[in-house]
Amino acid sequence: MFDVITVGSATLDAFIETDKANIVSVSSVNSKKEFMAYPYGAKIEIDNFDFQTGGGGINTASNFAHLGLNTSTIVKIGDEVQGQKILSTLKHFNVDTSNVVISKEYKTGFSIILTSFQGDRTVLAHRGANANLELCDINFDSIKHSKWLYLAPLNGNSTKLLDDVAFFAEDNHVNLAINVGTSSIKQGKKHLYKILKTAEIIILNKDEASMLTEIEVRPDTKFEKFSKEKIHPDIIKMLTEINSGKSIVTIITDGKNGVYAYDGKRIYQCDEFPAKVVSTLGAGDAFASTFTAAFEKTDGDIEKSLAYASVNAASVVENFGAQSGFLTFDAIKDRLKSYSDFEVYSHKYKK
């Protein structure tokens, strides 16, 4: 029996680091977006590059195992050297590989990660085998005997699995944590909400939450104040709409602005944990998997889980690579002690 099984993508990532990228901001009445830009037609010198494994299924499985959970993963890779590299990574983190699907038809997913001087990144992704995970690839018996199922974002044809896997987990009393991705959201709001009602934990970033709820975070709007912190009213609308009532907690991450959560009774908020940012790649996976693992370990303590997840995500962004910087629970607790002023705020709120 596994503590957790992850389902998601597996990729070989090529990290390209250069200070030559320009950050261009484009504003409209209701939104502001930033773009990474290079001179058109130019040859750009790079400062550093590296190859590492990644993908939501792999990143989260590696972190779950590093945190001490008995972990397996369901991912699809190609039958080539890239796929062997991913298997090697999983074995390094002591992740069970019996549920990994090796395809002779599709190549392992591949990504090029362009990192800016600010530490943020733009990803060029070839989905490969990740977009072709099929129902016959899923070991449902293994899921049935797991405490938790963690669904990382799926893409391409793989999104068709979402219904069957989520409803199977619900029917067999397997706790479900789902990190909602844009590909699933594009299937339709009404359709996805049915799936979210099967989940104990729902995690998505602010842009995904806005896309799902069709609620824009309006600029220059008066914030609602909880304790010492302020929360945008449109964030509150998103949280309360997404939370189904059956879900124990809904979480919206907002990058440098921290994270928000709602459990149907209270709204929680904490700032980003202090970190010297090297690369933000993998921070979301680290946060989501650490929160789920901590939620299991602490018997559902949301405040502790948010704090632990924030610390581990901060440690990941201080390193180059999505699986670098993982901390154990003991190391997380020690780091929290050194930042005694870091706090998770909560306030009663009924929608």
C-alpha positions as CSV (number, residue, x, y, z in Angstrom):
1,M,0.0,0.0,0.0
2,F,1.3,3.4,-1.0
3,D,0.9,6.6,1.0
4,V,0.5,8.5,-2.3
5,I,0.5,7.9,-6.1
6,T,1.1,10.8,-8.4
7,V,-0.2,11.0,-12.0
8,G,1.2,13.6,-14.3
9,S,4.0,14.5,-16.7
10,A,7.6,13.4,-17.0
11,T,10.1,15.5,-19.0
12,L,13.8,16.0,-19.6
13,D,14.4,19.7,-19.1
14,A,17.2,21.8,-20.7
15,F,17.8,24.9,-18.6
16,I,19.2,27.9,-20.4
17,E,20.4,30.7,-18.2
18,T,21.1,34.2,-19.6
19,D,21.0,37.8,-18.3
20,K,20.2,39.0,-21.8
21,A,16.4,38.6,-21.6
22,N,14.3,41.8,-21.5
23,I,11.2,41.8,-19.3
24,V,8.4,43.7,-21.1
25,S,5.2,44.7,-19.3
26,V,2.0,45.2,-21.2
27,S,-1.0,46.7,-19.4
28,S,-4.7,47.0,-20.2
29,V,-7.7,48.3,-18.3
30,N,-8.3,45.0,-16.4
31,S,-4.9,43.2,-16.6
32,K,-1.2,43.4,-16.7
33,K,1.1,40.8,-18.3
34,E,4.8,40.4,-18.6
35,F,6.8,38.9,-21.5
36,M,10.3,37.6,-21.7
37,A,11.8,39.1,-24.9
38,Y,15.0,38.8,-26.9
39,P,16.1,40.9,-29.9
40,Y,14.5,39.4,-33.1
41,G,17.1,37.7,-35.3
42,A,19.9,38.1,-32.8
43,K,22.4,35.4,-31.6
44,I,22.2,35.5,-27.8
45,E,25.1,34.4,-25.6
46,I,24.0,32.1,-22.7
47,D,25.7,32.1,-19.3
48,N,24.9,28.5,-18.3
49,F,22.9,25.4,-19.2
50,D,22.0,22.1,-17.6
51,F,19.9,19.0,-18.2
52,Q,17.6,17.8,-15.5
53,T,14.4,15.7,-15.2
54,G,11.1,17.4,-14.5
55,G,7.4,17.4,-15.0
56,G,4.6,17.5,-12.5
57,G,4.3,13.8,-12.0
58,I,8.1,13.4,-11.4
59,N,8.7,16.6,-9.3
60,T,5.9,15.8,-6.9
61,A,6.7,12.1,-6.6
62,S,10.3,12.9,-5.8
63,N,9.3,15.4,-3.2
64,F,6.7,13.1,-1.6
65,A,9.3,10.4,-1.3
66,H,12.0,12.9,0.1
67,L,9.4,13.8,2.8
68,G,9.2,10.2,3.8
69,L,6.0,9.1,2.1
70,N,5.9,5.7,0.4
71,T,5.4,6.9,-3.1
72,S,4.7,5.6,-6.6
73,T,4.0,7.5,-9.8
74,I,2.1,6.9,-13.0
75,V,3.8,8.7,-15.9
76,K,4.5,7.8,-19.5
77,I,8.0,8.0,-21.0
78,G,9.8,6.9,-24.2
79,D,12.0,3.9,-24.6
80,E,15.2,5.9,-25.0
81,V,18.0,7.5,-23.1
82,Q,15.8,10.4,-21.9
83,G,13.3,7.9,-20.4
84,Q,16.2,6.0,-18.7
85,K,17.3,9.3,-17.1
86,I,13.9,9.8,-15.6
87,L,13.8,6.3,-14.2
88,S,17.2,6.9,-12.7
89,T,15.9,10.1,-11.0
90,L,12.9,8.2,-9.5
91,K,15.2,5.5,-8.2
92,H,17.5,8.1,-6.7
93,F,14.5,9.5,-4.6
94,N,13.3,5.9,-3.8
95,V,10.1,6.4,-5.8
96,D,8.5,3.1,-6.8
97,T,8.6,2.7,-10.6
98,S,6.3,-0.3,-11.1
99,N,3.6,2.0,-12.5
100,V,5.8,3.9,-15.0
101,V,4.6,3.3,-18.6
102,I,7.4,2.9,-21.2
103,S,6.2,3.6,-24.7
104,K,7.9,2.5,-28.0
105,E,5.6,4.8,-30.0
106,Y,6.1,8.2,-28.3
107,K,9.2,10.0,-27.2
108,T,9.8,11.3,-23.7
109,G,8.6,14.8,-23.1
110,F,11.2,17.5,-23.5
111,S,11.3,21.2,-22.3
112,I,13.6,24.1,-22.8
113,I,13.5,26.5,-19.8
114,L,14.6,30.1,-20.5
115,T,15.5,31.7,-17.2
116,S,15.6,35.5,-16.7
117,F,17.8,37.7,-14.5
118,Q,14.8,37.9,-12.1
119,G,14.8,34.1,-11.6
120,D,11.5,33.6,-13.4
121,R,11.2,31.5,-16.5
122,T,9.5,30.8,-19.8
123,V,9.1,27.1,-20.8
124,L,9.1,25.7,-24.4
125,A,7.5,22.3,-24.1
126,H,7.3,19.2,-26.4
127,R,4.6,17.0,-24.7
128,G,5.6,13.7,-26.3
129,A,4.4,10.7,-24.3
130,N,3.0,13.0,-21.6
131,A,0.1,13.9,-24.0
132,N,-0.8,10.3,-24.7
133,L,-1.3,8.6,-21.3
134,E,-4.3,6.3,-21.8
135,L,-6.8,4.5,-19.6
136,C,-5.1,1.2,-20.2
137,D,-1.9,2.6,-18.8
138,I,-3.4,3.3,-15.4
139,N,-3.0,0.7,-12.6
140,F,-6.3,1.2,-10.9
141,D,-5.7,-1.6,-8.4
142,S,-2.6,0.2,-7.2
143,I,-4.6,3.5,-6.8
144,K,-7.3,1.6,-4.9
145,H,-4.8,0.6,-2.2
146,S,-3.2,4.0,-1.9
147,K,-4.1,6.6,0.9
148,W,-3.8,9.5,-1.5
149,L,-3.9,10.1,-5.3
150,Y,-2.2,13.3,-6.4
151,L,-3.2,14.5,-9.9
152,A,-0.7,16.9,-11.4
153,P,-1.7,18.9,-14.5
154,L,-2.4,16.7,-17.6
155,N,-2.2,17.8,-21.2
156,G,-3.2,16.7,-24.7
157,N,-5.2,13.4,-24.9
158,S,-4.2,12.6,-21.3
159,T,-6.8,15.1,-20.0
160,K,-9.4,12.5,-21.1
161,L,-8.4,10.4,-18.1
162,L,-9.3,13.0,-15.5
163,D,-13.0,11.9,-15.1
164,D,-12.3,8.2,-14.8
165,V,-9.4,8.5,-12.4
166,A,-11.0,11.1,-10.1
167,F,-14.3,9.3,-9.8
168,F,-12.5,6.0,-9.3
169,A,-10.6,7.6,-6.3
170,E,-13.9,8.9,-4.9
171,D,-15.7,5.5,-5.3
172,N,-12.9,3.7,-3.6
173,H,-12.4,6.2,-0.7
174,V,-8.9,7.3,-1.9
175,N,-8.1,10.9,-0.8
176,L,-7.6,13.1,-3.9
177,A,-5.4,16.2,-4.3
178,I,-5.6,17.9,-7.6
179,N,-3.4,20.6,-9.1
180,V,-5.5,22.1,-11.8
181,G,-3.8,22.8,-15.1
182,T,-4.9,25.1,-18.0
183,S,-5.5,22.1,-20.3
184,S,-8.1,20.7,-18.0
185,I,-9.7,24.1,-17.5
186,K,-10.1,24.5,-21.2
187,Q,-12.4,21.4,-21.2
188,G,-15.0,23.7,-19.7
189,K,-16.0,25.2,-16.4
190,K,-19.1,23.0,-15.8
191,H,-17.3,19.8,-16.7
192,L,-14.3,20.5,-14.4
193,Y,-16.4,21.6,-11.4
194,K,-17.9,18.0,-11.3
195,I,-14.4,16.6,-11.0
196,L,-13.3,19.2,-8.4
197,K,-16.2,18.1,-6.2
198,T,-14.4,14.7,-5.8
199,A,-11.2,16.3,-4.4
200,E,-10.2,16.8,-0.8
201,I,-7.5,19.3,-1.8
202,I,-7.6,21.7,-4.8
203,I,-4.6,23.7,-5.7
204,L,-4.1,26.2,-8.6
205,N,-2.4,29.4,-9.2
206,K,-4.1,32.8,-9.5
207,D,-4.1,32.9,-13.3
208,E,-5.6,29.4,-13.5
209,A,-8.2,30.3,-10.8
210,S,-9.1,33.4,-12.9
211,M,-9.5,31.3,-16.0
212,L,-11.6,28.7,-14.3
213,T,-14.0,31.1,-12.5
214,E,-13.9,33.8,-15.2
215,I,-13.3,36.3,-12.4
216,E,-10.7,39.0,-13.1
217,V,-8.6,40.4,-10.3
218,R,-9.4,44.0,-10.8
219,P,-6.6,46.6,-10.2
220,D,-7.1,49.5,-7.8
221,T,-9.8,47.7,-5.8
222,K,-10.1,48.1,-2.1
223,F,-8.8,45.1,-0.2
224,E,-10.5,43.3,2.6
225,K,-8.3,43.1,5.7
226,F,-7.8,40.0,7.8
227,S,-5.6,40.3,10.8
228,K,-2.5,42.1,9.6
229,E,-2.8,41.1,6.0
230,K,-4.9,42.2,3.1
231,I,-6.7,40.0,0.6
232,H,-8.2,41.2,-2.7
233,P,-12.0,40.6,-2.8
234,D,-11.7,39.0,-6.2
235,I,-9.4,36.4,-4.7
236,I,-12.0,35.7,-2.0
237,K,-14.7,35.2,-4.8
238,M,-12.4,32.7,-6.5
239,L,-11.7,30.7,-3.4
240,T,-15.4,30.5,-2.3
241,E,-16.6,29.6,-5.8
242,I,-14.1,26.8,-6.4
243,N,-14.5,25.3,-2.9
244,S,-17.3,22.7,-3.4
245,G,-18.3,22.2,0.1
246,K,-17.0,18.6,0.0
247,S,-13.5,19.7,-0.6
248,I,-11.6,20.2,2.7
249,V,-9.4,23.0,1.3
250,T,-9.0,25.1,-1.8
251,I,-5.7,26.9,-2.3
252,I,-4.7,29.7,-4.7
253,T,-1.0,30.5,-5.0
254,D,0.0,34.0,-6.1
255,G,3.8,33.9,-6.6
256,K,5.5,36.8,-4.8
257,N,2.2,37.8,-3.2
258,G,2.0,34.5,-1.2
259,V,-0.8,32.0,-1.0
260,Y,-4.5,32.0,0.0
261,A,-6.7,29.1,1.2
262,Y,-10.3,28.5,2.1
263,D,-11.9,25.5,3.9
264,G,-15.5,26.6,3.9
265,K,-15.2,28.2,7.4
266,R,-11.9,30.2,7.4
267,I,-9.8,32.0,4.9
268,Y,-6.0,31.6,5.3
269,Q,-3.2,33.8,4.0
270,C,0.6,33.8,4.2
271,D,3.3,35.7,2.5
272,E,6.0,34.2,0.3
273,F,8.6,32.7,2.6
274,P,11.9,34.6,2.3
275,A,14.3,33.3,-0.4
276,K,17.0,34.4,-2.8
277,V,15.4,33.4,-6.1
278,V,17.6,31.5,-8.6
279,S,14.8,29.8,-10.6
280,T,11.0,29.5,-9.9
281,L,10.7,26.3,-11.9
282,G,9.2,23.6,-9.7
283,A,8.1,25.9,-6.9
284,G,4.4,25.2,-7.6
285,D,5.0,21.4,-7.6
286,A,7.1,21.6,-4.4
287,F,4.4,23.7,-2.7
288,A,1.5,21.5,-3.7
289,S,3.1,18.2,-2.8
290,T,4.5,19.5,0.5
291,F,1.1,20.8,1.5
292,T,-0.5,17.5,0.7
293,A,2.2,15.5,2.6
294,A,2.0,17.9,5.6
295,F,-1.8,17.7,5.6
296,E,-1.5,13.9,5.9
297,K,1.3,14.1,8.5
298,T,-0.4,16.8,10.7
299,D,-3.9,15.3,10.6
300,G,-5.3,18.1,8.5
301,D,-3.7,21.1,10.1
302,I,-4.1,23.7,7.3
303,E,-2.0,26.5,9.0
304,K,1.0,24.2,9.5
305,S,0.7,22.7,6.1
306,L,0.7,26.1,4.4
307,A,3.8,27.1,6.4
308,Y,5.7,23.9,5.6
309,A,4.8,24.1,1.9
310,S,5.9,27.8,1.8
311,V,9.3,26.9,3.3
312,N,10.0,24.0,1.0
313,A,8.9,26.0,-2.1
314,A,11.3,28.7,-1.1
315,S,14.1,26.2,-0.7
316,V,13.5,25.0,-4.3
317,V,13.5,28.4,-5.8
318,E,16.9,29.0,-4.2
319,N,18.3,26.2,-6.4
320,F,18.7,25.6,-10.1
321,G,16.3,22.8,-10.9
322,A,12.8,21.6,-10.0
323,Q,14.1,18.8,-7.7
324,S,17.0,20.6,-6.1
325,G,16.6,22.1,-2.7
326,F,14.0,19.6,-1.3
327,L,13.9,19.7,2.5
328,T,12.8,17.0,5.0
329,F,10.1,17.8,7.5
330,D,12.8,18.2,10.2
331,A,14.7,20.7,8.1
332,I,11.5,22.6,7.3
333,K,10.8,22.9,11.0
334,D,14.3,24.1,11.7
335,R,14.1,26.7,9.0
336,L,10.7,28.0,10.4
337,K,12.3,28.4,13.8
338,S,14.9,30.8,12.3
339,Y,12.1,33.0,10.9
340,S,9.9,33.4,14.0
341,D,8.0,36.3,12.4
342,F,6.7,34.2,9.5
343,E,3.0,33.7,10.2
344,V,-0.1,32.1,8.6
345,Y,-3.1,34.4,9.2
346,S,-6.7,33.1,9.3
347,H,-10.1,34.6,9.6
348,K,-13.6,33.3,9.9
349,Y,-15.5,33.6,6.6
350,K,-18.7,32.1,5.4
351,K,-19.8,32.5,1.8
